[in-house]
């Protein structure tokens, strides 16, 4: 099975997934896209309220950092 990090997975499939949308491997593994040791995508996560809240606060933090 091919193993890709989140960035390569998004580029390859044209997605804009975040770490809250997928399950990542616990240990770093060799990404077949970029050739670096990173956590790789295992499967998609079912959407739920907790991941939506975490994603909201992550986006809010990024916007605040951009304004500085």
Secondary structure, DSSP 8 states (H G I E B T S, - for coil): ----BHHHHHHHHT----TTTEEE-SS-EE-TTT-SEE-BEEEE----HHHHHHHHHHHHHHHHHHH-
